[in-house]
């Protein structure tokens, strides 16, 4: 039995999601018209960034911490003083301040945020990148699911053919994509490999073998494609590279822009270091400086190249962090309140959605679940959130586990 029984995820070209499609946020999760965004760049904060010290500050409160706040381009809306460039670009941003869930363990939260599913029941759920890769036209020269700076999330029961292609360090040349022999000798070796592979597949026909064949064929196409130069950030003018910053995350965002320009539908750029149980303010100040430069440069470049309207940029992480500051000057895990930020891709920017109480302990207005977020992302990216696939055990599982489209977006 094939792993995938129906992949009704190709973009239908029905136009961007209209504001009035869902009449009430919690009335139904019937799928509205699918959006037409062509790509997604996920900026993932590994460890979980403090929402109070970034997007949802609490100035003057006992939980507010050491940072000042600065005005944004939105009247009455402030963010951390360490995000000055992004503060000037909030007309492009939808800041979600009321994301709430229960998973406070890093591995489980990371699984939930990437898939929209709590890890349970034996099924290995695919990440959003795998769904995007599955919808990519066949024969594309570059992989449709690329993770930079970290492993990303596996394709689960969609099969290894849709696993992320991982770039560990974007400041170095990508390993093992250039042939060490002449083209003629490479062709001879590939012909020999093809014969062995066909013989093995004939005797062992299963999803793992098919996935391996698909991956190797993708690798061969990529090695021979002109688009391979998208991975070479050193080809960018020095002024451009400097705007993104020299860090792995900054150069990863630059690589993400180059990949999206060449038709890659999903790129995740991971940024570690946000698990700030101690020295939170010193560490978050440094991390925020990297984030501010890289994310603002990414948004500017996508806009300047006419790509922002068709590229959905998503900022999120494992979970939020405690309003209470611990004895080591840190903040601990706190999934009850977290922030996420969206831009581009037909998202209505220039707004804050949801609110927390004055000290940041609880969501006060418009709680948003991870399922709501994923249903919205799938819809805007032209993916049917109710598309059914079979797990390895033969159980039909929808792409998104319930939830409601966030109508404000």
Secondary structure by P-SEA (a helix, b strand, c coil): ccccccccccccccccccccccccccccccccccccccbbbbbcccccccccccccccccccccccbbbbbcccccccccccaaaaaaaccccccccccccccccaaaaaaaaacccccccccccccaaaaaaaacccccccccbbbcccccccccccccccccccccccccccccccccccaaaaaaaaaaaaaaaaaaaaacccaaaaaaaaaaaaaaaaaacccccccccccccaaaaaaacccaaaaaaaaaaaaaaacccbbbbbbcccccccaaaaaaaaaaaaaaaaaaaaaaaaaaacccccbbbbbcccbbbbcccccccccccccccbbbbbcccccccccccccccccccccccccccaaaaaaaaaaaacccccbbbbccccccccccccccccccc
